[in-house]
Amino acid sequence: MAKRILVTGSNGYIGSHVVTALLDRGAQVIAADLAVDHIDTRATTVVADIFTEDTDIMHKLGDPDVCLHMAWKDGFIHNSNAHMECLSAHYTFLDTVMKSSVKQIAVMGSMHEVGYWEGAINDDTPTNPINLYGIAKDALRRALFILQKTTPVTVQWLRAFYILGDDARNHSIFAKIIEAAKSGQKAFPFNDGSNKYDFIHVDELAKQIAASVLQEEVTGIINCCTGQPVSLGEKVESFIKQHGLDLQLQYGAFPNRPYDSPALWGDNEKITKIMKNMR
């Protein structure tokens, strides 16, 4: 029988793509969020606030086999106070899920948990986050694996890297470039573009997340990534050319952010194994 997967934050930028990817692989999806206007109509949608501390919430959400927790407020605002203010609510929700009939929990992570690091990131890479988003995600990850020790629930932490695609919704530099071109700007202020990241299109990320939660052999921290570092300047120049934008980058107009590493990418050994086995 197909897995019944609850996706929280399913109406969000990444969540809506993941719901579709899961449905395409034959999963039964219960898509829960405060709004459901961006969700694939094949899913069972539920308008719900998962942070009400209702101990019976999983039964009310259909007793799923798997909980894929993607809900997160202000994910693109790295020093929003919401990250720390909401942390205890995320922990309480996951604790409730652990005590339910759910057999598998997967939670969305971020490269920002790691902080300043040069090179590939793997399971053993030390974390020292230096923005509130990364601090909150790292704390939740640590707490999740402590909770796991008291239950037989399978746990996966899905660490995402630099996401692009569906640019009208993602609030990234790529969305800002589209907005600048539409407004008639001919020049776009930029840093030196030298930093290298692991860029992944949101559709590919969604496929990797879907494949990860549809199996239970590979667990723990899973880097959802390409494993290939590319400079920001190269990627942005390619994006401008691909979209036919009449826009020039003003290199050096802004300094690089102090918490951005010169080169950071994911070790993709686990996700490569998952994707190969799912073909």
C-alpha positions, 0 to 999 in steps of 0.5 A: 500500500502507498505510504500516507504522508503528512506534509506540514508547510505544504503551501510554502515555496518548497512544500508545494513542489514536494507535495506534487513530487510525492503524488507523482511517485504514488504516495497518498499526501495529506497537505496541511497548512494555514492556507492551501491555495498553492497545493496540488489538487490531488492531495488531501488538503487540511487547513490547520494550525499544527502548533496548537499543542493538541496532543491528538493532532495526528489523529485529526490529521489522518493518522499518517505513516510519515510526517514530513515537517516543512513548516517554517516562518520567515525562512528567507529572513535569516535574522528574523526573531520568529526563528527563536520565538517559534522554536519551542512550538516546533519542538513540542509538535515533533514531540507530539508526533513521536508519541503518535502512531507515526513510524517515520519523521523527516524534517527540513534542515538548512546549510545555515545550520553549519555556519562558516565552513569551507568545503563539503558538508557531511554528517560529521561536519561540526555546526556553528550557526551564525544567524538566527535561522541557522541557530534555530534549525540546528537546535531543532535538529539536535533536539530531534535526535535526542527525542529519537533515542526514546522511540523506534521512529525512523528519523531523517533530517533533510538538509537543503542548500542554495535553492532556485526556481519558481522565482516569483515565490522564493525571495532569493537573489534570483527573484530580486533580479527578475523584479529589477528587470521588470521594473526597467533597471539596467544595472543590478548591485552585486557583491564580488560573486566569488562565493561558491554554493551548491545550487539546486533547482526547487523541482530537483530538490522536491524530487530528492525530498520525496525519494528520501521519505519514501524509503527508510534504509537511508536515515539521519542527516541527508544532504539534498544537493548536487554536490557541485560548488558553483560561484554565485557570479557564474550562476547569476550571469547564467540566469540572466542569459537564460532568461534574456534579461537586459541587466548588467551586474554591478560587481563589488557594489555590496560586501559579501555577508560575513556569514557566507563561506567562500565555498560550501557544498553538500556531500551527496553520497547518501542522496545519490544512493537514494535516487539510484535505488528509487529509479 
